[in-house]
Amino acid sequence: MNQFLAAIEAVLNFLAPKPFLTLAIIAAPFVLLAWLLRTHPSKRLVVLMAVSAVVTLGIFVFPDTLITVIAIDAALLLVALGDLLTLPRESAFAVEREVGRIASLKQHHRVNMTISNLSLQPQRVEVRDCVPQEFIPKPAQFSLRIGPRSRAAVHYEVESSRRGKFEIGEVHLRALSKLGLWQRYFKYDVDSVVHVYPDMKQIAEYELLARTDRLALLGVRRTRKIGQDNEFERLRDYTRDDNPKHIDWRSTARRNKLTVKDYQANQSQRLIFMLDCGRMMTNEANGISLLDHGLNAMLMLSYVALKRGDSVGLICFSDSVHAYVPAKSGMGHMNQLLHASFDRFPNLVESRYDQAFLHLSTNCRKRSLVILVTNVIDEVNSLQIEQYLGNIVGRHLPLGVLLRDHRLFEAADQDEPRGQDLYRAAAAAEILTWRHQVITDLLHKGVLALDVYPEDMTSELINKYLEVKARHLL
């Protein structure tokens, strides 16, 4: 016994002046466990080891406590090793994930997970899903106690900050030992694909308001139709501007309220959207890019046009043509428009209007309402917009949708600016004057034009479309 104590004392005397070597010897087993078995000590074990280290250092002050300290350290080591053996293996768990393939931008999307304990012992685990950085999970982590041969079901909500195709990869699981002194990490490959589309809630809102004849709440104005249309669309309440010949007396008697029939033009027209995905659409408004606003307006107007029997096509372009959807009718065509546009993002490149309009002239020969959604920043792109939209007047009916920048208009609208604000207001006013001249030149060439804020584009675009339909401009 004396020889054993002497050997320990000699080892301590050897390690005392070498603290780094001592730390390396202590850390070596933990590094091997982390590297080979992905096993780490928990905070509880670290605290116990810290207390043990402080007690061990006390033998330099009280040499008579050497045997007691060795006994305490040995007991702690045996307990830690015994608890290490209670850690489960990777095969003790199975993980499944259920998630809808289609999600909407900025909307909550539910993800369900099932964690199965295949062992004969109850297990304490912590589960975290590996979601893309564009997703915001709530809650992000779960702490569970799963009984033997049983399973636990959890769910969380994710909100995507960007459109596109995303992959949710592995599930990270951390299992705890019986006493909670050790933890082991596992990764389970559960691949899922989520397509994040633009928010389609606006379509449901439009449909609800259309049924109750309250589209004015969305900013959609009632357009007086020129000429006589003969295709029945719906019944609605009578107003002073309605033709008394359109009163439906049976519905009036049944509802005890004057009711008229709405008619729509029975001619099928064509709409071709040209979405600029270049540098002009990279600015943001209300937290999303101008291109996102353009996509939302395009999808909303596409729904309205398809509802009225028109055909809708789409061209997405920047430095090349990225997507082309031929014009078709029918509500089933919405899926093709969605699939072609949900993963389009603005690029910091110069837009090639020549390629886009060449593609238009090659593939769209019938007269159509061509809607170009873009922005004007400098004279280079404004001259191209004027040239190419002006060239198709007569063959098509062009409509240029130019998106406003809030900061530019706010700088010009300041009351009594002073100092630097005065120069900023003068520069903004000069740019706006030039912008107004660009729009005036478009109108003189026979091009329809909309100059709108991004958040107001949907209602203004629908109003312009209804005006074109009512005036039979196509």
Backbone hydrogen bonds, N-H to C=O, Kabsch-Sander energy under -0.5 kcal/mol:
donor,donor_aa,acceptor,acceptor_aa,energy
5,L,1,M,-2.5
6,A,2,N,-2.3
7,A,3,Q,-2.2
8,I,4,F,-2.2
9,E,5,L,-2.5
10,A,6,A,-2.2
11,V,7,A,-2.2
12,L,8,I,-2.6
13,N,9,E,-2.4
14,F,10,A,-1.8
15,L,11,V,-2.3
16,A,12,L,-2.0
18,K,15,L,-1.7
22,T,18,K,-1.8
23,L,19,P,-2.5
24,A,20,F,-2.2
25,I,21,L,-2.2
26,I,22,T,-2.2
27,A,23,L,-2.6
28,A,24,A,-1.6
30,F,26,I,-0.5
31,V,27,A,-2.4
32,L,28,A,-2.2
33,L,29,P,-2.3
34,A,30,F,-2.3
35,W,31,V,-2.3
36,L,32,L,-2.9
37,L,33,L,-1.9
38,R,34,A,-0.6
39,T,33,L,-1.5
40,H,183,Q,-3.0
42,S,181,L,-2.5
46,V,42,S,-2.0
47,V,43,K,-2.2
48,L,44,R,-2.1
49,M,45,L,-2.6
50,A,46,V,-2.2
51,V,47,V,-2.4
52,S,48,L,-2.6
53,A,49,M,-2.4
54,V,50,A,-2.1
55,V,51,V,-2.3
56,T,52,S,-2.6
57,L,53,A,-2.0
58,G,54,V,-0.7
58,G,55,V,-0.8
59,I,56,T,-1.6
60,F,57,L,-1.3
61,V,58,G,-1.0
62,F,58,G,-3.2
65,T,62,F,-1.7
66,L,63,P,-1.4
69,V,65,T,-2.7
70,I,66,L,-2.5
71,A,67,I,-2.2
72,I,68,T,-2.4
73,D,69,V,-2.7
74,A,70,I,-2.5
75,A,71,A,-2.4
76,L,72,I,-2.5
77,L,73,D,-2.5
78,L,74,A,-2.5
79,V,75,A,-2.5
80,A,76,L,-2.5
81,L,77,L,-2.5
82,G,78,L,-2.6
83,D,79,V,-2.5
84,L,80,A,-1.8
85,L,81,L,-1.2
86,T,83,D,-1.1
87,L,84,L,-1.3
92,A,89,R,-1.5
93,F,90,E,-1.4
94,A,116,S,-1.6
96,E,114,T,-2.2
98,E,112,N,-3.2
100,G,110,R,-0.7
103,A,195,H,-2.8
105,L,197,Y,-2.3
106,K,160,S,-1.9
107,Q,104,S,-1.6
109,H,158,V,-2.0
111,V,156,Y,-2.6
112,N,98,E,-2.9
113,M,154,V,-3.0
114,T,96,E,-2.5
115,I,152,A,-2.9
116,S,94,A,-3.2
116,S,114,T,-0.5
117,N,150,S,-3.4
118,L,92,A,-3.0
118,L,116,S,-0.7
119,S,92,A,-0.7
123,Q,146,I,-2.7
124,R,176,L,-0.5
125,V,123,Q,-0.5
125,V,144,L,-2.5
126,E,174,R,-2.1
127,V,142,F,-2.5
128,R,172,H,-2.7
130,C,170,E,-1.5
131,V,129,D,-1.2
135,F,132,P,-1.8
136,I,159,E,-1.4
138,K,157,E,-2.3
142,F,127,V,-2.3
144,L,125,V,-3.1
144,L,142,F,-0.5
146,I,123,Q,-2.8
149,R,119,S,-1.6
150,S,117,N,-0.7
150,S,147,G,-1.0
152,A,115,I,-2.6
154,V,113,M,-2.7
156,Y,111,V,-2.1
157,E,138,K,-2.6
158,V,109,H,-2.5
159,E,136,I,-0.9
160,S,107,Q,-0.6
161,S,134,E,-2.0
164,G,196,V,-2.2
166,F,164,G,-0.5
166,F,194,V,-2.7
168,I,192,S,-2.7
169,G,130,C,-1.1
169,G,167,E,-0.7
171,V,188,Y,-2.6
172,H,128,R,-2.7
173,L,186,F,-2.5
174,R,126,E,-2.8
175,A,173,L,-0.5
175,A,184,R,-2.7
176,L,124,R,-2.4
177,S,182,W,-2.0
183,Q,40,H,-2.4
184,R,175,A,-2.4
185,Y,38,R,-2.3
186,F,173,L,-2.9
188,Y,171,V,-2.2
189,D,187,K,-0.5
190,V,188,Y,-0.9
192,S,168,I,-1.8
194,V,166,F,-2.9
195,H,101,R,-3.8
196,V,164,G,-3.1
196,V,194,V,-0.6
197,Y,103,A,-3.3
197,Y,195,H,-0.7
203,I,200,M,-1.0
204,A,200,M,-1.1
205,E,201,K,-2.1
206,Y,202,Q,-2.4
207,E,203,I,-2.4
208,L,204,A,-2.1
209,L,205,E,-2.3
210,A,206,Y,-2.4
211,R,207,E,-1.8
212,T,208,L,-1.2
213,D,210,A,-0.9
214,R,209,L,-3.1
217,L,214,R,-1.7
218,L,215,L,-1.6
219,G,216,A,-1.3
220,V,215,L,-1.8
221,R,219,G,-0.6
223,T,221,R,-0.5
224,R,222,R,-0.5
226,I,470,A,-1.7
229,D,227,G,-0.5
231,E,264,Q,-1.1
232,F,230,N,-0.6
233,E,262,D,-3.4
234,R,262,D,-0.9
236,R,260,V,-2.1
238,Y,258,L,-2.0
242,D,239,T,-1.5
246,H,243,N,-2.2
247,I,244,P,-1.6
248,D,259,T,-2.7
249,W,247,I,-0.9
252,T,248,D,-2.1
253,A,249,W,-2.4
254,R,250,R,-2.2
255,R,251,S,-2.5
256,N,252,T,-1.6
257,K,252,T,-1.2
260,V,236,R,-2.7
261,K,246,H,-2.4
262,D,234,R,-3.5
264,Q,231,E,-2.8
269,Q,267,Q,-0.5
271,L,311,S,-2.6
272,I,369,L,-2.5
273,F,271,L,-0.5
273,F,313,G,-2.3
274,M,371,I,-3.2
275,L,273,F,-0.5
275,L,315,I,-2.5
276,D,274,M,-0.6
276,D,373,V,-2.1
277,C,275,L,-0.6
277,C,317,F,-3.4
279,R,349,V,-2.2
281,M,278,G,-1.7
282,T,279,R,-1.4
285,A,288,I,-3.0
288,I,285,A,-1.3
290,L,283,N,-2.3
291,L,281,M,-1.3
293,H,289,S,-1.7
294,G,290,L,-2.4
295,L,291,L,-2.6
296,N,292,D,-2.5
297,A,293,H,-2.3
298,M,294,G,-2.5
299,L,295,L,-2.7
300,M,296,N,-2.1
301,L,297,A,-2.6
302,S,298,M,-2.3
303,Y,299,L,-2.1
304,V,300,M,-2.0
305,A,301,L,-2.9
306,L,302,S,-2.9
307,K,303,Y,-2.1
308,R,304,V,-1.2
309,G,306,L,-1.4
310,D,305,A,-2.5
311,S,269,Q,-3.2
312,V,328,K,-2.4
313,G,271,L,-2.8
314,L,325,V,-2.1
315,I,273,F,-2.5
316,C,323,A,-2.5
317,F,275,L,-2.1
318,S,320,S,-2.3
322,H,316,C,-2.4
322,H,320,S,-0.7
323,A,316,C,-1.6
325,V,314,L,-2.9
328,K,312,V,-1.5
333,H,330,G,-1.8
334,M,331,M,-1.6
335,N,332,G,-0.9
336,Q,332,G,-0.6
337,L,333,H,-1.8
338,L,334,M,-2.5
339,H,335,N,-2.6
340,A,336,Q,-1.8
341,S,337,L,-0.9
341,S,338,L,-0.7
342,F,338,L,-2.0
344,R,341,S,-1.5
347,N,277,C,-2.8
349,V,347,N,-2.1
352,R,318,S,-4.1
353,Y,351,S,-1.1
356,A,352,R,-1.7
357,F,353,Y,-2.7
358,L,354,D,-1.8
359,H,355,Q,-2.2
360,L,356,A,-1.8
361,S,357,F,-2.4
362,T,358,L,-1.8
363,N,359,H,-2.1
364,C,360,L,-2.5
369,L,270,R,-2.9
370,V,368,S,-0.9
370,V,397,L,-1.6
371,I,272,I,-2.8
371,I,369,L,-0.7
372,L,370,V,-0.7
372,L,399,L,-2.6
373,V,274,M,-2.4
373,V,371,I,-0.6
374,T,372,L,-0.7
374,T,401,V,-2.5
377,I,375,N,-0.5
382,S,378,D,-1.7
383,L,379,E,-2.1
384,Q,380,V,-1.4
385,I,381,N,-2.3
386,E,382,S,-2.4
387,Q,383,L,-2.4
388,Y,384,Q,-2.7
389,L,385,I,-2.1
390,G,386,E,-2.0
391,N,387,Q,-1.7
392,I,388,Y,-0.8
393,V,390,G,-0.9
394,G,396,H,-1.3
395,R,392,I,-0.5
396,H,392,I,-3.0
397,L,368,S,-2.9
399,L,370,V,-3.0
400,G,448,L,-2.9
401,V,372,L,-3.3
401,V,399,L,-0.6
402,L,400,G,-0.7
402,L,450,L,-3.1
403,L,374,T,-1.4
403,L,401,V,-0.5
404,R,452,V,-2.8
406,H,404,R,-0.6
409,F,405,D,-1.8
410,E,406,H,-2.7
411,A,407,R,-2.0
412,A,408,L,-1.5
413,D,409,F,-1.3
414,Q,411,A,-0.7
416,E,414,Q,-0.6
421,D,418,R,-1.5
422,L,419,G,-0.8
423,Y,419,G,-1.1
424,R,420,Q,-2.4
425,A,421,D,-2.5
426,A,422,L,-2.1
427,A,423,Y,-2.4
428,A,424,R,-2.4
429,A,425,A,-2.5
430,E,426,A,-2.0
431,I,427,A,-2.0
432,L,428,A,-2.4
433,T,429,A,-2.1
434,W,430,E,-2.1
435,R,431,I,-2.5
436,H,432,L,-2.5
437,Q,433,T,-1.8
438,V,434,W,-1.9
439,I,435,R,-2.0
440,T,436,H,-2.3
441,D,437,Q,-2.4
442,L,438,V,-1.8
443,L,439,I,-2.2
444,H,440,T,-2.1
445,K,441,D,-1.2
446,G,443,L,-1.5
447,V,442,L,-2.4
448,L,398,P,-2.2
450,L,400,G,-2.7
452,V,402,L,-1.7
452,V,450,L,-0.6
456,D,453,Y,-1.3
457,M,453,Y,-0.5
457,M,454,P,-1.1
460,E,456,D,-1.8
461,L,457,M,-2.6
462,I,458,T,-2.2
463,N,459,S,-2.4
464,K,460,E,-2.2
465,Y,461,L,-2.2
466,L,462,I,-2.7
467,E,463,N,-2.1
468,V,464,K,-2.3
469,K,465,Y,-2.3
470,A,466,L,-2.6
471,R,467,E,-2.3
472,H,468,V,-0.6
472,H,469,K,-0.7
473,L,468,V,-1.8
